[in-house]
Structure formats: structure tokens, C-alpha cells
């Protein structure tokens, strides 16, 4: 693929810039830059804010973020389309005035509020219902604020001032505001403001944005008499972007968007589906925009392109076995890859920016590429693939798109034969060095193996960076090998709005896996088939809880249905599970039989556990087991004081609430300790340990009236909760204080 070289021709903006700058040119640049910064900040503060508002109604699913990202990208494209159409049709005289009316439309939707029917019913598509909810909550305000970027730049090019011929520096200011807004949310806003305060402050920020934008609109003046209106100026055919160039813009915008969502899905699945972790990849994505469009150079960073491709190759190779690197190194490598690839792609976009005559059309193409990335990851892939294949496919595109275009002047796709042979020789050399290093340092230490594997993949990737087609074929090979390897021992795969699942057979057991987290196991031999395993083993804390007779039991989170193995004659167990697919898997006899084999009467209720228990009568249950996980973490809305109060109100006198908080990244003990204090409950902490009969390490917290909690605390392996307290409510919660 080659790109035609940009040819700048004089336009009205160039003509204006050739005149002496007016004394107020600095003030005008500052006004427009400030407005761009504020508007972008509002856009990217509201995204995690709205996600946090609606997340509880969708069970903490990571797909909420990818679907929301698709929604925001489509709205952005719509806003850019309006900017392109209105500036082309109305010109400098009428467009700014008309936009003053548009600015007032979102006032009818403020302050932000969640509709009463935010949660989808069982017979409605969660994706479609979520999109409908987002339209009602934030659609109009977001669309209006999203017009800011291209409009301000076009307005600025219509005047006289610094860089009016090249107003793309305002895009850097806009993305800096986006980046600042994203970082401000988890670090400053979420830890210190309640959701009610956040909505009020955002509405106040919108009023400030309206005033600033109106000032910018009123500052736009038509050209002096005798000078053509800039909208009437048309570029020469040489300057008009061709089809190849437009498609290249779109591809360069598509790749970082898809990779950003792929990395987000990976982190959300293997760590936790919470807005803070969603913010990190998006912040990196935006930071690369800031850096790329702050450059005035028209030459893409060639050497960094090769580094980015090498890191992408290493990510693709190591993704075959993510457990080999461990979560921290895997996440770090993925974020590094996203930063490098996104920067290189965006730097090429910046180098290819057209003259101001095509500015709004250029942004429409860029927004289209971003929206296509969101469409692939958020809507198409979950319907087409039974696992997260879209991430691997995006990684395969990296060498062809980045290395196949060495500069804006164009180049051959592959290196000459001599360079190809030298690259292969260097690759073999790197491979031998890495193998020697691995053999020398190889030990039982996991980090040594992880670092060695990473270095090996990086070295081979660097050697192949001179051969884009060869690297792509190698990546295809790894994807195929990985896909074949993933089928080994896999009995069934499925993917829904709530997650991607696999049932595997290993060591005489069936396992239900989501990401890298096991959500239940069952022995295959008849003698042990009804023995609770993993976190629910009789030798662990949950086994202690079930030594007492409890007639009515509620379990939030079904998994494989292991808790049903504790069922007894005359006992009723009600399982609340948000994903119908999990209910199907747990009831499929050739996969798991806990529900069918249980002596208790088993009921399953599809829907969010908190909402389901809210509809139950007070005092309905003698025991409530909270075991709902989104990958490796309980969704935040299930652990707030209001949620705990709902559970406790559904307990009969002497009843007990037991919460499973096993987690690799977060310490949830202080949250439950604070809730116990606030509600006047006694609490005990129980730890289970891995051992024979399939037992796993686990951590549980029991809450109840003094007598009920003391009865559990008296058993071996139970103790008091730590004295530290972290308060979570529906209106306020911050995970920064619970990181391990």
C-alpha cells in the first residue's frame, strides 16, 4: 500500500496567515484552545461517569464498555458529519450563528439522569437496550459537545491569527483535554465526589462550555470585502484526496480503535470489569493522539514503527499462553504495544493531514475508521466469534499497515532479497542468544521464565520488522496454533454479552473458565461427582457454613452450580444468575450435574442478583451466598452498603450472609468491614486452602447478627476482619483504596 504525498496549495486560510497577525491573535488562539480543551474534557469525563451509572443494571459486564464505546464513536461520527455538512453548506457567515441554536438543545436533557427502566428484561437484547438507554441518558449532550473539534478548527481557519493555515494544533489541545478528563475521573473525581455531585458538576461544566463556544462563534468574522468566502474556495484536483489516501486514513484510524478495545476487553476479563481499568487503555489511546498531532513534521517515525511492530509480534506470540507471563507482565506488555502502535498510526494520520479545505471531511474519515473499530469489537465480533478472535486479527494487521507504508512518499512492501536474508540471519542470531539466555537463567522462578519468553519474542519480532508479509504470515501461524491449542480438552465454547466461556476437561474434572479465572469444577468419577470442589470444598469456609441446617438458601451467581451439592432433603435453593448461557451450561448433564444431582429443590432466576433479591419478601432466606463474579472480581454494585442492606433485610432471624471475596488484585475485606459497622452486623473472615479433592485457596466473609456470626467465627480457620475500613455506597465508591 502506498500513500500519495500531500501537496499543499494556497487557500483562504493561507492567505489570511500571510497577512500581519492582529494583536489579539494570541488571545484568539488561547480562547479556541481553551474551548477545545474544556469540550474534550467533558466528553471523556462523562464516558466513565455514565458507564458507572448504568453498569449495575448489566451485572458489571465488560461488554458494557465496548458497547458504550461503539455508541460514543457512532455519535462522534454523527457530530463530525454535521460539522462537515454545515460548514460546507452555510460557510463562515451563517454556520457559527446556526450553531448557537444547536448549543441550546442539550439543556432539555440536563442534569444527567438514569431512566427507571434502565435494566433490560430477559427477552430483550442487552446490547440494544443498552444503546437505547445511552441515547436517553447522554445522547444529545454528547453529540453537541462532540462537534467541537472539527468546528473550532474550521472556525479558526476562517480568521486571521497564529497557524490559521494549519489549525490542527487545536486537535492536540482537544485530545489533551480528553486525556486530562480521563485521568481526572479515577484520580480526582471518583475518589472525592459522589455520583450526584459528579452529575451536577458535569452539568455546570456544560454551561461553561456553551459560553466559551458561543464566544468563539461570535469571534468568527467574514473575510474583508473583495476576498472570497473561505467556504467558496475549492482545492485543485492535485490537492483533493484520492480514494487510496482516504482508505489509508480510515485504516490508520481503525487499527488503534480496535486494538484499544481489544486490550480493554483483555484487561477487563482477566482483572475486573470496572471503569477505572477501562480508562487506562483509552487514556493511552488519547495520549498518542495528543503527541502525534502536536508534531509539525510530515515525516512518520520510521524506526519507532519497527519497534511497535516487534512489540505487537511479542504480544501475539505470548497471548497463546497468557498464564506463562502472569497478569502484571501481560497487561504491561499489552499497554506498551497499544501505546506504540497507536502513536505510530496516529503520527501517520497527522503526517497525512490535508489542507483546511478538507479538514472536516478528514475528521469524518478518521471518525469513521474509529467507529468501524468499535463496530467490529462491540457488535460484530461477539456475534461471529465464540472467543476474542478480533484482538488477534487486529494484531495481524499491524505489520502490513505500519511496516508496509514506510513513509508518505511510498515504498516497496518487502525488503530486497539481500536485506531479507540479513534480517533472517539476524533473527536466527537473536533466537540463539535468547535460547542461551533462557537455558542459563532458567529456574523455578516464574518471573525468569516470563522475562525470557518476552525477550525471545521481542528479538524475533525485531528481526522480522524488515519483512512485513513474513511477519504477518508468522502471526497467522501463531493464531492458528493458538486456536488449535485452545481446542485441546475443550468440550464447549460460548460467548454472550456477559462474557466468553469455555468448558474444559482436565485431570479427571470438568472446568468452567472465563478468561483466566475458573468458575467451578466437577469430578467425573461417580464416587466424587457430588463432592463440592474448588472454592466451595467441604474443608473450606463454605463447608463450615453448611454444617448448620438452613431451610431456604439464596445463591447470587450460579457458575457450575457447585453450591447445590450441599443441598439436603426439604431444603430449597434459589440461584440468581444474570447470564442465561451459564444456566444452560450448569443444567447440561454431559457438562455438569450438580443441579440435577442435588437433594434440594433447585430454582434458577435469570437476572441481576441484587435486583432479584430486592423483589423477594423480607425474611425469606436463612442463608444468602454472594458468589457473583465478573471474571476475577465481584461487581462493585453488589458490595455497596445499600446492597448489603438489601441482602440482610431478606434474611430470616438468625440468618447469615456469606460473601466470596477471593481475588488476585483487590482486597475487599475493608469494604465489608465498613458495611458491617454501618449496619450494626458482626463479621468473620474465613480462609480456605488448596488441597486434595479439588480444593482451592479461597477467602469468605460471613455477616449477620452477633449469635450467627459468632457461631461461624468459633470454627477453625475463621477470624476477625482487619481493622481497616473502606466505605462504598451506591453514590460513592473508589477502588483505588482496595488495591492489594
C-alpha positions in Angstrom: 0.0 0.0 0.0 1.3 3.5 -0.8 0.1 6.9 0.1 0.1 9.9 -2.2 2.3 12.7 -0.9 0.4 15.7 0.5 0.6 18.8 -1.7 -0.3 22.0 0.0 -2.0 24.7 -2.1 -2.9 28.2 -1.1 -6.4 28.6 0.3 -8.1 31.4 2.1 -6.6 30.3 5.4 -3.1 30.5 3.9 -3.9 33.9 2.5 -5.1 35.1 5.9 -2.0 33.8 7.6 0.3 35.6 5.2 -1.1 38.9 6.5 0.3 40.5 9.6 -1.2 38.9 12.7 -3.6 41.1 14.6 -2.6 42.0 18.2 -5.4 39.7 19.5 -4.1 36.6 17.6 -2.6 35.1 20.8 -5.8 35.8 22.7 -7.8 34.2 20.0 -5.6 31.1 19.9 -5.9 30.8 23.7 -9.7 31.1 23.5 -10.1 28.4 20.9 -7.5 26.2 22.6 -9.3 26.5 26.0 -12.7 25.8 24.4 -11.3 22.7 22.7 -9.8 21.5 26.0 -12.9 22.0 28.0 -15.2 20.4 25.4 -13.0 17.3 25.1 -12.6 17.1 28.9 -16.4 17.0 29.2 -16.6 14.3 26.6 -14.2 11.9 28.3 -15.3 12.6 31.9 -18.9 11.7 31.0 -18.0 8.3 29.5 -16.8 6.6 32.7 -19.4 8.5 34.6 -22.3 7.2 32.5 -20.7 3.7 32.5 -20.6 3.7 36.3 -24.2 4.9 36.4 -25.6 2.1 34.2 -23.1 -0.7 35.0 -25.1 -2.1 38.0 -28.1 -2.9 35.8 -25.9 -5.0 33.4 -24.2 -7.2 36.0 -20.8 -5.5 35.7 -20.2 -7.0 32.3 -17.1 -5.8 30.4 -19.2 -5.7 27.3 -20.9 -2.6 28.7 -17.7 -0.7 28.0 -17.2 -2.0 24.4 -20.8 -1.3 23.6 -20.7 2.1 25.2 -17.5 2.9 23.2 -19.3 1.9 20.0 -22.2 4.2 20.9 -19.8 7.1 21.6 -17.9 6.6 18.4 -21.1 6.5 16.3 -22.2 9.7 18.0 -18.8 11.2 17.3 -19.1 10.3 13.6 -22.6 11.8 13.5 -21.3 15.0 15.1 -18.4 15.2 12.6 -20.9 14.7 9.8 -22.9 17.6 11.0 -19.8 19.7 11.2 -18.7 18.8 7.7 -22.2 19.4 6.2 -22.9 22.6 8.0 -19.6 24.3 7.3 -19.7 23.3 3.6 -23.3 24.5 3.1 -23.5 27.5 5.4 -20.0 29.0 5.3 -18.4 31.4 7.6 -21.3 33.9 7.6 -24.1 31.6 8.8 -22.7 28.4 10.2 -21.4 29.8 13.6 -24.7 31.6 14.1 -26.7 28.5 13.4 -24.6 26.5 15.8 -25.5 28.9 18.6 -29.1 27.4 18.4 -27.7 23.9 18.4 -25.8 24.6 21.6 -29.0 25.2 23.5 -30.7 21.9 22.6 -29.0 19.7 25.2 -30.3 21.9 28.0 -33.5 19.9 27.9 -31.6 16.7 28.9 -29.7 18.2 31.9 -28.9 17.3 34.6 -28.0 13.8 33.6 -30.5 11.2 34.9 -30.9 7.4 34.6 -34.4 6.2 33.4 -36.4 4.0 35.6 -36.3 1.1 33.2 -32.5 1.0 32.7 -32.2 -2.7 33.3 -33.1 -4.9 30.3 -35.7 -7.6 30.6 -34.9 -11.3 29.9 -36.5 -11.2 26.5 -34.7 -8.1 25.2 -31.2 -7.9 23.7 -28.9 -6.3 26.3 -26.9 -4.6 23.6 -29.9 -2.9 22.0 -31.4 -2.0 25.4 -28.1 -0.5 26.5 -27.8 1.6 23.3 -31.3 2.8 23.9 -30.5 3.7 27.5 -27.4 5.6 26.4 -29.4 7.6 23.9 -31.8 8.7 26.6 -29.1 9.5 29.2 -26.4 11.3 27.3 -27.1 11.2 23.5 -28.0 14.8 22.8 -25.4 16.5 25.1 -22.6 14.2 23.9 -23.5 14.7 20.2 -23.4 18.5 20.6 -20.1 18.6 22.6 -18.6 16.1 20.1 -19.0 18.7 17.2 -16.4 20.9 19.0 -13.1 19.5 17.5 -13.7 20.0 13.7 -15.9 23.1 14.1 -13.4 25.0 16.2 -10.6 24.2 13.8 -12.7 25.3 10.8 -13.8 28.5 12.5 -10.2 29.2 13.4 -9.0 28.8 9.8 -11.6 31.4 8.7 -9.9 34.1 10.8 -6.5 35.7 11.0 -4.0 34.5 13.6 -1.3 32.2 14.5 -1.3 29.0 12.4 -4.7 29.7 11.0 -3.5 27.9 7.8 -2.8 24.8 9.9 -5.3 24.7 12.8 -4.6 21.1 13.6 -2.8 22.2 16.8 -6.3 22.6 18.2 -6.8 18.9 17.8 -3.8 18.3 20.0 -5.4 20.7 22.6 -8.7 18.8 22.3 -7.0 15.4 22.8 -5.1 16.8 25.7 -8.4 17.8 27.3 -9.7 14.3 26.6 -6.6 12.8 28.2 -6.9 15.1 31.2 -10.6 14.3 31.7 -9.9 10.6 31.7 -7.1 10.8 34.2 -9.1 13.2 36.4 -12.0 10.8 36.7 -10.3 7.9 38.6 -7.7 10.0 40.3 -9.6 13.1 41.3 -13.3 12.9 40.6 -14.3 9.3 41.6 -12.4 9.3 44.9 -13.8 12.6 46.1 -17.2 13.2 44.6 -20.5 11.2 44.9 -22.3 10.3 41.7 -24.9 13.0 42.4 -22.1 15.6 42.7 -20.5 14.3 39.6 -23.7 14.8 37.6 -24.1 18.3 39.0 -20.5 19.3 38.2 -20.7 17.9 34.7 -23.9 19.9 34.0 -22.1 23.1 35.3 -19.2 22.3 33.1 -21.5 22.1 30.1 -22.8 25.6 30.8 -19.2 26.9 30.8 -18.6 25.1 27.5 -21.7 26.7 25.9 -20.4 30.2 26.9 -16.9 29.5 25.6 -18.2 28.1 22.3 -20.6 30.9 21.8 -17.7 33.4 22.3 -15.7 31.5 19.7 -18.7 31.6 17.3 -19.2 35.3 17.7 -15.5 35.9 17.1 -15.7 34.5 13.6 -15.7 37.3 11.0 -16.2 37.1 7.3 -13.3 38.0 5.1 -12.8 41.6 4.0 -14.9 42.8 1.1 -13.5 41.6 -2.2 -12.0 38.5 -0.6 -13.8 35.3 -1.4 -15.6 33.5 1.5 -13.3 30.6 2.6 -16.2 28.1 2.0 -16.3 29.0 -1.6 -12.6 28.2 -2.2 -12.0 24.9 -3.8 -8.8 22.9 -3.9 -7.1 21.9 -7.1 -7.6 18.3 -8.3 -4.0 17.6 -7.1 -4.9 18.6 -3.5 -8.2 16.7 -3.4 -7.6 13.4 -1.5 -7.9 10.3 -3.7 -9.6 7.1 -2.8 -6.4 5.3 -1.7 -5.5 8.1 0.6 -8.9 8.3 2.1 -9.0 4.5 2.7 -5.5 4.8 4.3 -6.7 7.4 6.7 -9.6 5.2 7.6 -7.4 2.1 8.1 -4.9 4.1 10.3 -7.8 5.2 12.5 -9.4 1.8 12.6 -6.4 -0.1 13.9 -5.8 1.8 17.1 -9.5 1.9 17.9 -9.8 -1.9 17.5 -6.6 -2.6 19.5 -7.7 -0.2 22.3 -11.0 -2.1 22.7 -9.2 -5.5 22.4 -6.7 -4.6 25.2 -9.6 -3.2 27.3 -11.5 -6.5 26.9 -8.4 -8.5 27.8 -7.8 -6.4 31.0 -11.5 -6.4 32.0 -11.7 -10.1 31.6 -8.5 -11.0 33.5 -8.7 -8.3 36.2 -12.0 -6.7 36.8 -14.9 -5.1 34.8 -14.6 -1.7 36.4 -14.5 1.8 34.9 -11.0 2.6 36.3 -9.4 -0.2 34.3 -11.3 0.7 31.2 -9.9 4.2 31.4 -6.3 3.2 31.2 -6.3 1.9 27.5 -8.5 4.8 26.4 -6.2 7.3 28.1 -3.2 5.8 26.3 -5.1 5.9 23.0 -5.9 9.6 23.5 -2.3 10.5 24.7 -1.0 9.2 21.4 -3.4 11.5 19.6 -2.1 14.4 21.6 1.6 13.6 20.9 1.0 12.8 17.2 -0.9 15.9 16.3 1.3 18.2 18.3 4.1 17.3 15.8 4.5 19.7 12.9 6.7 17.2 11.0 5.2 15.4 7.9 7.6 12.5 8.3 6.3 9.5 10.2 8.7 7.9 12.9 10.1 5.0 10.8 12.3 3.4 13.5 9.6 3.6 16.1 7.3 1.9 13.6 9.6 -1.2 13.6 9.7 -1.2 17.4 5.9 -1.1 17.5 5.6 -4.0 15.1 8.1 -6.0 17.2 6.2 -5.4 20.4 2.9 -6.3 18.6 4.5 -9.5 17.4 5.6 -10.3 21.0 2.1 -9.7 22.3 0.6 -12.0 19.7 3.1 -14.8 20.5 2.7 -14.6 24.3 -1.1 -14.4 24.0 -1.1 -18.1 23.1 -0.4 -18.8 26.8 -1.1 -15.7 28.9 -0.6 -17.6 32.1 3.0 -18.1 31.2 3.8 -14.4 31.7 1.5 -13.6 34.6 -1.2 -10.9 34.7 1.0 -7.9 35.6 3.6 -8.5 32.8 0.9 -9.5 30.3 -1.1 -6.3 31.0 2.1 -4.2 30.9 3.2 -5.6 27.5 -0.3 -5.1 26.0 -0.5 -1.5 27.2 3.0 -0.8 25.8 2.0 -2.3 22.4 -1.1 -0.2 22.4 0.9 3.0 23.1 3.5 2.3 20.4 1.1 1.1 17.6 -1.5 3.8 18.3 1.2 6.6 18.3 2.7 5.4 15.0 -0.7 5.1 13.4 -1.8 8.5 14.6 1.6 10.0 13.6 1.0 8.8 10.1 -2.5 10.3 10.2 -1.0 13.6 11.4 1.6 13.5 8.6 -1.2 12.9 6.1 -3.4 15.8 7.2 -4.8 17.7 4.3 -5.3 21.5 3.8 -8.0 23.2 5.7 -10.4 23.0 2.8 -10.7 19.2 3.5 -10.4 19.5 7.3 -14.0 18.5 8.3 -14.0 15.7 5.7 -10.7 14.4 7.0 -12.1 14.2 10.5 -15.2 12.4 9.2 -13.0 9.7 7.7 -11.0 9.4 10.9 -14.2 9.1 13.0 -15.5 6.5 10.5 -12.4 4.4 11.0 -12.7 4.6 14.8 -16.4 3.7 14.6 -15.6 0.7 12.4 -13.2 -0.5 15.1 -15.9 -0.1 17.7 -18.4 -1.9 15.5 -16.1 -4.8 15.0 -15.2 -5.3 18.7 -18.5 -4.2 20.2 -21.2 -5.7 18.0 -19.9 -7.9 15.2 -17.2 -10.0 17.0 -19.5 -11.1 19.9 -22.0 -12.4 17.3 -19.5 -14.0 15.0 -16.7 -15.4 17.2 -17.1 -17.8 20.2 -13.9 -16.3 21.7 -12.0 -13.0 21.5 -10.5 -13.5 18.0 -10.9 -9.9 16.9 -7.8 -8.9 19.0 -5.6 -11.4 17.3 -6.9 -10.3 13.9 -6.1 -6.7 14.6 -2.5 -7.7 15.7 -2.1 -9.4 12.4 -2.8 -6.2 10.5 -0.1 -4.2 12.4 2.9 -5.2 10.2 1.1 -4.8 6.9 -0.4 -1.4 7.8 2.5 0.1 9.6 5.5 -1.5 8.0 4.0 -1.7 4.6 4.0 2.1 4.5 7.5 3.3 5.3 6.8 6.9 4.6 4.4 9.3 2.9 6.5 9.0 -0.2 5.7 5.3 -0.6 8.0 2.3 -0.7 8.1 -1.3 -1.7 6.2 -3.6 0.7 9.1 -6.1 1.2 12.8 -5.5 1.6 15.1 -6.5 -1.2 16.4 -10.1 -1.2 19.8 -9.2 0.4 18.1 -7.3 3.2 15.7 -10.2 3.6 18.5 -12.7 4.1 20.3 -10.4 6.5 17.1 -10.0 8.5 16.6 -13.8 8.7 20.2 -14.2 9.8 19.8 -11.6 12.5 16.6 -13.3 13.6 18.4 -16.6 13.9 21.1 -14.9 15.9 18.7 -13.3 18.2 16.9 -16.6 18.6 20.2 -18.4 19.6 21.1 -15.6 22.0 17.7 -15.8 23.7 17.8 -19.6 23.9 21.3 -19.4 25.5 20.0 -16.8 27.9 16.9 -18.9 28.7 19.0 -22.0 29.4 21.4 -20.1 31.5 18.8 -18.4 33.7 16.1 -21.0 33.6 14.9 -21.8 37.0 11.8 -22.4 39.0 11.3 -18.7 39.3 8.2 -17.8 37.3 9.4 -14.2 36.5 12.6 -15.6 35.0 10.7 -17.8 32.5 8.3 -14.9 31.8 11.0 -12.4 31.1 13.0 -14.9 28.9 9.9 -15.7 26.8 9.2 -12.0 26.4 12.7 -11.2 25.3 12.7 -14.1 22.9 9.5 -12.9 21.2 10.7 -9.3 21.1 14.0 -10.3 19.4 12.4 -12.4 16.7 9.8 -9.6 16.2 12.6 -7.0 15.7 14.3 -9.3 13.2 11.0 -9.7 11.2 10.3 -6.0 11.3 12.0 -5.6 7.9 9.7 -8.2 6.4 6.0 -7.2 6.9 4.5 -10.0 4.8 6.7 -12.6 6.5 5.7 -11.2 9.9 2.1 -11.3 9.0 2.4 -15.0 7.9 4.2 -15.8 11.2 1.4 -14.1 13.2 -1.2 -16.0 11.2 0.7 -19.2 12.1 0.7 -18.3 15.8 -3.0 -17.5 15.7 -3.8 -20.9 14.1 -1.5 -22.7 16.5 -3.1 -20.9 19.4 -6.6 -21.6 18.2 -5.8 -25.3 17.8 -4.1 -25.4 21.2 -7.2 -23.8 22.8 -9.4 -26.6 21.4 -7.4 -29.2 23.3 -9.6 -30.5 26.1 -12.3 -28.0 25.3 -15.8 -29.5 25.4 -17.8 -26.4 24.6 -17.3 -22.7 24.0 -19.8 -19.9 24.0 -19.8 -16.1 24.0 -22.5 -13.7 25.2 -23.0 -10.1 26.2 -21.7 -11.0 29.7 -18.6 -13.0 28.8 -16.7 -15.7 26.8 -16.8 -19.1 28.4 -15.2 -22.5 27.9 -15.8 -25.8 29.5 -12.7 -28.0 29.6 -11.8 -31.5 30.7 -8.5 -31.9 32.6 -7.2 -34.2 35.3 -10.4 -36.1 35.6 -12.5 -32.9 36.0 -14.7 -30.6 34.0 -13.9 -26.9 34.5 -15.8 -23.7 33.6 -13.4 -21.0 32.6 -13.9 -17.3 32.0 -10.7 -15.6 30.8 -8.1 -16.9 33.2 -10.5 -17.4 36.0 -12.0 -20.8 36.9 -15.6 -20.5 38.0 -16.2 -24.1 39.1 -15.1 -27.7 38.6 -16.6 -31.2 39.0 -15.1 -34.6 39.3 -16.1 -37.1 36.6 -15.9 -40.3 38.6 -19.1 -41.4 40.2 -17.6 -41.7 43.7 -16.7 -38.0 43.9 -19.1 -36.4 41.4 -21.2 -34.9 44.1 -18.3 -33.6 46.2 -18.1 -29.8 46.2 -14.7 -28.6 44.8 -12.6 -25.5 44.2 -13.6 -22.5 46.4 -16.6 -24.5 47.7 -14.8 -27.6 49.1 -16.2 -29.0 52.4 -12.8 -28.4 54.0 -13.1 -24.7 53.3 -15.1 -21.9 54.9 -18.3 -22.6 52.9 -18.2 -26.2 54.2 -18.3 -24.8 57.7 -21.3 -22.6 56.9 -23.3 -25.6 55.6 -22.8 -27.7 58.8 -25.9 -25.9 60.1 -29.4 -26.7 58.9 -30.7 -23.9 56.7 -34.1 -24.5 55.0 -34.1 -21.7 52.5 -30.9 -20.7 50.7 -30.3 -18.0 48.1 -27.1 -18.0 46.0 -26.2 -15.0 43.8 -24.1 -16.4 41.0 -24.6 -19.9 39.6 -21.3 -20.9 37.9 -21.3 -24.7 37.6 -23.9 -24.9 40.4 -21.4 -26.4 42.9 -23.2 -25.0 45.9 -26.2 -27.2 45.1 -24.1 -30.2 46.2 -24.7 -29.1 49.8 -28.5 -29.4 49.3 -30.5 -31.6 51.5 -34.0 -33.1 51.5 -36.6 -30.5 52.3 -34.2 -27.6 51.5 -34.9 -25.0 48.8 -32.0 -23.4 46.9 -32.7 -20.4 44.7 -29.8 -19.4 42.3 -29.8 -15.9 40.8 -27.8 -15.7 37.6 -27.6 -12.8 35.2 -26.5 -14.8 32.1 -28.9 -17.4 30.7 -26.0 -19.1 29.0 -24.5 -20.0 32.4 -27.8 -21.5 33.4 -27.8 -23.6 30.2 -24.2 -24.8 30.9 -24.9 -25.7 34.5 -28.0 -27.7 33.5 -26.4 -29.6 30.7 -25.9 -33.1 32.1 -22.9 -34.0 30.0 -21.0 -31.0 31.4 -22.1 -30.5 35.0 -24.6 -32.4 37.1 -24.6 -30.5 40.5 -28.1 -29.1 39.9 -29.6 -32.4 38.7 -28.0 -34.4 41.5 -28.8 -32.1 44.4 -31.3 -33.4 47.0 -32.6 -29.9 47.5 -35.4 -28.3 45.4 -33.5 -26.1 42.9 -34.8 -22.8 41.4 -33.0 -20.6 39.0 -33.8 -16.9 38.5 -32.3 -15.2 35.5 -31.4 -11.6 36.2 -29.1 -9.4 38.4 -28.8 -10.9 41.8 -29.3 -7.7 43.7 -32.4 -6.8 41.8 -33.7 -10.4 42.2 -33.3 -10.4 45.9 -34.9 -6.9 46.1 -38.1 -8.5 44.7 -38.0 -11.3 47.3 -40.0 -11.0 50.5 -38.2 -9.8 53.7 -37.1 -12.6 55.9 -37.2 -15.1 53.0 -33.9 -16.8 53.4 -31.9 -18.5 56.2 -28.7 -18.1 54.2 -27.6 -15.9 51.3 -24.4 -16.8 49.5 -23.0 -13.9 47.4 -20.7 -15.6 44.7 -21.3 -13.3 41.7 -18.1 -12.6 39.7 -17.3 -10.8 36.5 -14.1 -12.7 35.7 -12.0 -12.2 38.8 -13.9 -9.6 40.8 -17.4 -9.1 42.3 -19.2 -6.3 40.5 -18.9 -3.1 42.7 -22.7 -2.5 42.9 -23.2 -5.8 44.7 -21.0 -4.7 47.6 -22.3 -1.3 48.5 -23.9 -0.6 51.8 -27.3 -0.3 50.1 -26.8 -3.7 48.5 -25.7 -5.4 51.8 -28.8 -3.9 53.5 -31.0 -5.4 50.8 -29.5 -8.8 51.5 -29.7 -8.5 55.2 -33.4 -7.5 55.0 -34.1 -10.7 53.1 -32.6 -12.9 55.9 -34.7 -14.6 58.5 -33.9 -14.1 62.2 -30.6 -15.8 62.9 -29.8 -15.8 59.1 -26.3 -15.4 57.6 -24.9 -13.6 54.6 -21.7 -15.2 53.2 -19.6 -13.3 50.6 -16.9 -14.9 48.4 -14.1 -12.3 48.0 -11.2 -14.4 46.6 -9.3 -12.0 44.4 -5.9 -11.5 42.8 -5.9 -7.7 42.6 -8.2 -6.2 45.2 -8.6 -6.6 49.0 -12.3 -6.4 49.6 -12.2 -7.0 53.4 -12.2 -3.3 54.3 -15.4 -2.8 52.2 -17.3 -5.5 54.0 -15.9 -4.4 57.4 -17.2 -0.9 56.8 -20.6 -2.2 55.7 -20.8 -4.4 58.8 -20.0 -1.4 61.1 -22.6 0.8 59.3 -25.4 -1.8 59.6 -24.5 -3.0 63.1 -23.6 -6.5 62.0 -20.9 -8.9 63.2 -18.4 -10.2 60.7 -15.9 -13.0 60.4 -13.2 -13.8 57.9 -12.6 -17.4 56.7 -9.7 -18.7 54.6 -9.7 -21.9 52.7 -6.5 -23.6 51.3 -5.7 -25.7 48.3 -5.5 -29.4 48.9 -6.7 -32.8 47.9 -10.2 -33.4 46.5 -10.0 -30.3 44.3 -10.0 -27.7 47.0 -8.7 -24.2 46.1 -7.5 -21.2 48.0 -10.5 -19.0 48.9 -11.5 -16.1 51.1 -15.0 -15.7 52.5 -16.7 -13.2 54.8 -19.7 -14.1 57.0 -22.0 -11.3 58.2 -25.0 -11.5 60.5 -26.4 -10.9 63.9 -24.0 -11.4 66.8 -25.1 -15.0 67.5 -25.0 -16.2 63.9 -21.6 -14.6 63.2 -20.1 -15.9 66.4 -21.2 -19.4 65.6 -19.1 -19.3 62.5 -16.2 -17.4 64.0 -15.7 -20.2 66.6 -14.8 -22.7 63.9 -11.2 -23.3 62.9 -9.8 -21.1 60.1 -12.1 -18.2 60.9 -11.0 -14.9 62.4 -12.0 -11.2 62.8 -11.8 -8.8 59.8 -8.9 -6.4 59.7 -9.5 -3.0 61.3 -9.1 -1.1 58.1 -12.4 0.4 56.7 -13.4 1.5 53.2 -16.9 2.7 52.7 -18.8 2.0 49.4 -22.3 3.3 48.7 -24.4 3.4 45.5 -23.5 7.1 45.3 -19.8 6.8 46.1 -17.1 4.1 45.6 -13.5 4.1 44.7 -11.3 1.1 44.0 -8.0 2.9 44.4 -8.2 2.3 48.1 -8.6 -1.5 47.8 -5.8 -2.4 45.5 -3.6 -5.1 47.1 
